[in-house]
Amino acid sequence: MNEQESRESLLVDPREASRLLAVSTRKLWSMTFEDEPGLPHVRCGRLVRYPLVDLHQWIDSQRKGGV
């Protein structure tokens, strides 16, 4: 593990996840709980967190067209 990876959070909160995906927090909530299949997430009690690795994989799986 390099120095940058050790500083990077494993989980991000909904505000940070929505910023990374360039969507509103309301749209993020919809993408998490209303769309099928939803965004990968982790529940910590009442809190919802998003694993960065899973967000990157989800983005890759959504790509259409191109090379």
N, C-alpha and C positions, 0 to 999 in steps of 0.2 A: 504494500500500500504506500503510495507516495504522499508527500506532505499536503498537497492540495486535496486529495481524497480524504485524508484524516480530518480536515477542517470542514468538509462538506457534510451537511446534515443528511441523515438517512431518511428522515420524514419531514415534510413541510406542511404547514397549516393551510387551510383553504384560501386564505388571502394570497399567500405566496404561490400556491398551485395555480390560482386563476391568473396571476400575473405572468407566470411562466407559459401558460397556454394562451394568453392574450384573450381571455374571455372574462365576463363579469362573474362575481361570486355566485349570483343567482343562476347563471348558465352552468357554472361548475357543479352546483348542487343538482341541477336537472340532469347533467351528464353522469353524475354519480349514482343517483337513485331512481331516475325515471327512464333513462335510455337503457336498452338491452343490447349487448352486455354493457354494464356500467363501467365507469373508470375504476381501476383498482384502488382500494383504500383500506385503511386499518382503523378500527374503532378502539379507542383507549377510553373506556367508560363512555361518557357522553361526547368526547372529543372525536373528531374525524381528522385523520392525517393521511397524507399521500406519499408513498415511497417514491423517491426521485427516480430510481432505476425503473420502476413500473411505469411512471409517466413517460420516460424516454421510450420504453418499449411500446407503449400505447400509441405514441406519436408515430413511430416507425410503422406500426400496423395500419395506420390510417392513411398512409401515403397512397396516392392514386396517380397513375401515369408517370411520365418522365422515365429517366434511365435508372 
